[in-house]
Amino acid sequence: MQFIDEVQIDVSGGRGGDGIIAWRREKYVPEGGPAGGDGGRGGDVILQATPELSTLIEFRFKKQFAADSGKPGGNSNKSGRSMDDLVIGVPIGTLVYRIEEDGREYVVADLSAEGERIRVARGGRGGLGNQHYATSTRQAPRFAEKGEPPETATLRLELKLIADCGVVGLPNAGKSTLLSVASAARPKIADYPFTTLEPQLSVVRLGPEESFVMVDVPGLIEGAHQGTGLGDKFLRHIERTRVLIHLMDGALEPDEILAAKHTIEEELRLWNPALTLRPTLYVISKLDLPDAKATFELLKEQIPGLRGISAVTNEGVRDLLFAAFQTIAATPMPEVIAPDAPRFVLTPQEAFVINVDPDGTYVVSGDRIERLAAMTDFDTDEGLAHFEQVLTKMGVDKALQERGAREGDTVRISEFEFDYS
């Protein structure tokens, strides 16, 4: 299965069902009143973290998602059916960003726990039937409300794997080999660079109550933070880890090992400076090789706390894993979203704004008023009259006068145009 960890999708809630115009039709009620039912509510679109998924590959070919629209109302004051929400499963560890029309991104949610969910597109409410518009002076209203348009959004989903411990190092340092002896994982291993083309997750079990999740992060070479060797595709997957195991190839010369150590540390710093503060266990691998032990003894004086292991003979492996487990237990979960990151928050907005186009058209905009226009049946005189009454109550008529609107001027709300009077 291909590993996909970043996608862009479009979501839309379901439109509300239309209210209808209907009348009572009973045998002994010759002049029955209005009885048009309300439309049903459209479904919301919800993202939910699920352990059954480990990659975003489900979104590789399907990128548009829309909930079902509500059903129209019925006779005898019967409401239309409201539709179920569309629940979309995503892997645990998925970050959700909302992309605005100007290209700016806002954090919506970090779905880092099983079952956690977030509504990303709201369905429209159902329109009111003509039963709601009967008054003492208007006993037979011949108009009803259309269903409310749904909310739409463009989202970027970014997967940052949930792992307790990340193993980093240059290619061929022995990361995949360590993973294979520490857990039941069986990554591809060979004697050439970049045998691992995707992060490898595995569970390390040290006892009945002692276990943690380890991830091998491939592609870390000089320039990884800029995309060299696919490094930028994988560095994000160590941002959730509480501890790092920095594995260094014991087959190299001491000065080469120190240079490799500096390269990895620099790439981590350039990608995310917070990674340089993460508890790190420095480890020399391949102690089974003849010169590796001498190299290990030499470097112990230059790298405090340095450990040595051999994945072939298992020397030092269990001690390393226990040290990692104890460090994980003592380290809080790191934040993966910067405190100052722009976040998407619904804030109260002005009811409407009036601008004047160069051609003299008065453009009235605003979420509430545009939804009202979309839900109005302009094909009926009564529907138009009701719309004008609501505009007057909202203060639009007065505001147009203050902006200089005169009889016959063109007023536009969304795609609807009419003459001002």
N, C-alpha and C positions, 0 to 999 in steps of 0.2 A: 504494500500500500504506500502510495506517495505521501510524503510529509508536506502538508500545506499549513502555514502558520500565520498568513495574513491575507485577507480578502476584503473586497468592497461589495456591498449589497444595497439594494433599494427595497424599502418596505412601505406598505400602505395598509392602513386599517380599512375596514369595510364601511361603505357608505351607509348612512341610515336609510331605512325604508321610507317611502313617501306616505304621508297621511292622505286620506281619500275624501272625496265628497260623496256622501250617501244620505239616504233618507229612510226614515222608518216606513216599513211596508207591512202594516198589520191590517187584518180584515176589518176590524171595527174602529180603526183610527185613520179616517180618510185623509187627514192633513197632518201626517206624522212629521216630527221635527228632524233636525240634522242628526245623523247617526253614523258619520264617517269615522272609522277607527284610525288609531295612530300607527305609524310605521314602526318596525322593530329596529333595535339598535344593531349597528354593524360591529363586527368582532374587532378586538384589539390584536396587535401583533406583539408577542412576548418572547423574549430570549430567556432560556433556562439552562443552567449549567447541569450537565449530565455526565456521569462517569463512563457511560458506554462509548463516548467519543474521545479520541486522543489527538485528533487533527481536524483542521478545517476543510478537509478535502470534499466534504459534502457540498460545499459552496463553490466548487471549482466550475461547474457548468450551470448550476441554477443560482441566479443572482437576483431575481425579482420575486418578492413574496408579498401576497396580498390576502388579507382576511376576507371572509365572505360578507357581502352586504346584507343588511336587514331586509326583511320582506315588507311589502306595502300593507297598510291596514286593510280591514275588511268591513263589510256591512254590519249593521247592528252593533256598532261601537266595538267591534273586535279588533284587537291590536295585532299587527303583523309579528311574525316570529323574529325574535332577536337571535343573532348568530353566535356560535361559540368562538372563543378567542383562538387565534392561530399561535400555537406554542412551537417555537423552533429550538431544537436542542443544539447546544454548543459545548465544546470541551470545558472542563473545569480549568480556570486560569485564563479565560478569555477577557480581554479588555475591549470595551465598546466605546467607539468614538463617533460623534455625529459631525458630518461634514456639511457646512452651510454653503449657500450658493456662491459666496465670495471666496470659497476655498478654505476658510478658517475651520479648525477642528476643535471640538469640545469633548471633554471626558464625560461619558454618560454613566458608566458603571464598570466595576471590576468583579466579574463573576468568579470568585475564587473558592466558593464552597458548594458542595453538592446540593442541588435543589434551588439554589439562589436564582432569582428571576428579576427581570426588569421589563416594563412596558416601553416599547420603542416607537409605537405608532398607535394612536387612539382611534377607535372606530367612531363614526358619527352617530349622533342620537337620531331616533326616528322622528319624522315630521308629525305634527299634530293634525288630526282629522278635523273636519269642519264642525264636529260636535263642540269643540272648544271655543268657537268664535261666535256662538249664539248669545245675543244680549236681548234686553227688553225692547230695544229699538231695531235690532237686526236679528230677527227670529229664524231667517233662512239663509245663512251665509253660504255663498256659492264659491268658496275657495278653501283650500287646505294648504298645509305647509309641506314643502318637499323635504326629503331626508337631508341631514347635515352632511357636508362633505367630510371625508376622513382626513386624518393627519398622515402625511407622508414624510419620509426621511431617507437620506443617504447615510449609510453607516460604514465605518471601517472596523473590522474585527481583527484583533491582534492577539495571538495566543502566546502566553508566557507560561511555560510548563511549571507545574507545581512539583518542586523537588526540594528536599532538605539539604542536599549536598551536591555541589557541582565539581566535576573533575576537569581541570584545564591543563593545557600544556601544548607544546608544539606537536605536529604530526610525528608519529612513531615513538612517542614517549612512553607508550604502553597503557594508554587510557582504556581502550577497549579490552585489553587483556585483563586489566585490573577488574573491570566491570564483570567480565566473564567468570572470574574466580570468586568474586564477592557476592554474586547473585546467580539467579537462574537464567540471566540474559545470555544470548548467544550472538553477539555482534560479529559482523564479518571482520576477520583479522588476517592480515597478510603483510609481507615485508616490503611495502611501498607506501608512499604518502597518500593521504586522503582516502583510505579504505572505508572510512565512515562518512557517509554523505548526509546524515541526518542525526539529530540528537537521540541518544539511546537512554531510555528510562528503565530503571529496574528497582526492585525492592530488595534491600539488604536485610537479612534476618540474622540477628545475633543470639536470639533466645526467644522464649515464648512471649515475652512482653517487650522485647527490645528489637526494634526495626526502624529503618528509615529509607527514604527514596533517594536514589542517586541518579544523576544525569551526567553522561559523557558529552561534552560540548566539542564538536569537531570544528575544523576550519580556522583555527587560531594561528595565524602567521602574521608577519609584519604587514601592516595595512589592513588588518581584518576589520577594524572599526569603519573603514571606508568601503568595504565590500570585497577586498582581495581574498581569494580562497573561500568565498561564501561566508566569511566570518560575521558580517553584519546580519546575516540571516539567523545566526545561532547565538550570538552574544546575549540577545534578549532573554534566552532561556536560563541564564544563571542569575537574573536579577531578583528572582524570588528565593534563591537558595540562602540558607543561614550560614553555611560554612563552605569554603572552597578547599579542595585538595589540588595543590599545584604540583603536578607530576613532571619530573625532569629525567631525561634519558641518561641512564648511568653508563651507556656505551660511549658517550661523548667525552672529550677532554674537559678538564675543569673550567678552563676559560670559555669554552663553547657552552657549557652548562650555565655559567653566570650570564653570558650574553643572551641565551634563550630565556632565562628567568627575567631579565630586564625587558625583553621584547614582549613577553606575555603581560607583565605588570603594566607596561606602557599602553598596550592595547586595551586593557581593562580600564585604565584611567581615562583614556581618550573616549571610550564608549560611554562610561558612566563613572565619574569620580567616586561615587559611593561604594563601588566595588573594591576600591583599594582599602577601605576601612573594614571590609568583611573579614571575620576570623579565617585565617588561612593556615593549612597544614602543608609545609614544604616537604616533598618526598623525592628521594632518588630511587629510580626503578632499576630493574635488571641486575640485582646484587649477585645473581648466579653467574654473571660474566666475570672473567678473571680480574680485569682491572677496575671493575665497578666498586668493589669494597674499598680499594685504596683511594679512589676518587671520593667516595662517601666520607671516609675518615678525614680527608684533607678539607672538604667543604664544610664539615660540621663546625669548624672554627669560624667560618665566614657567614654561615646562615644559621642563626639561632633556632633551636628546636628542630633541626633537620632530622628527618626519619629516612630509613632505608627499607626497601621491600624487594622481594622477588615473587612475581606472580607465578613463576614456574615451580618454585619449591615451596611457595606459601610463606616464606620467611618474612616476618614483620607485618603481614597483611592483616591478621586478626587484631593485632595491637593498634594498627592504623584505623581500622573500622570502629573499634571501641572508642578511640580518641575522638573520631568524627562524631559518633553518637553522643558522647558526653558534651562536646562543644555545641551540638545542635540543641540539646536539652537546655543549655544555659544561655542560648541566644534567641532574642525575640524575632518574630517574623518581620522581615524588612518591608518598607513601603516601596511599591513599584510605580506609584504615581507621584510625581513631584507635587509638593504642597501648593506651589504657585501655578500648577497647570490649569488652563482655562477649563471650567466645568460648565456643562449645559444645565441651566436652571431656568425653569419657567418663572418669569417675573411679570408682575402686573404691567400692562402696557396702556397707553392712551386709548380711549374708546375709538377715536378716529383722528385722522390728520388730513388737512386739505391743502393741496398744492395746485398751482395753475400752470398748465402746459403752455408752450409758446403760441399755440394756436388759439388760446383763450379758453380751453376746456378745463373745467374745475374737476380735479381728480380727488375723490374721497377714498381714503384707504384706512385699513385697520382690520385686525383679525375678526373682531366681533361683527362689524358692519358688513364685511365681505361674506361672512358665513350667513348673515341674515339675507343678503341679496341672493346667495346661492339657494336658499331654502324658500324663496318667494316665487309664487306662480304668477309671472308677469303677463300671462295670456288672459287673465281675467281682470276686469276692471276693479272688482272687490279686492283681489289680491294686491294690485298696485296701490289702491287706496289705503289698505292696511299697512303696506310698506311705508308709504308716505307719513302715516300717522306715527309709526315707530321712529322714523327719522326725526320728526318734529319733537317727540318726547326725548330723544337723545341729544337734542340741541343742534342737529346738523343744519336745519333750515336757518336758524339764527346765525350760525357760524358762516354759512354761505353768504348771507346778507352782509355780514361784517367784512368778508373778503371781497365784496363788491359785486356779487352775482346779481344779474338783472333778468327780468322776464325774457325767456327765450334762449338764455345761455345754455350751453351743453354741460351736463354733469355726468361724470362717469364713475361708477362703483364696480370694481372688478371688470368684467367684460360687458356690463350693462350700461347703456347710455340712454339718457332721457333729457327733455327740455325742462329747464328750471321754471317754476311758476309759483 
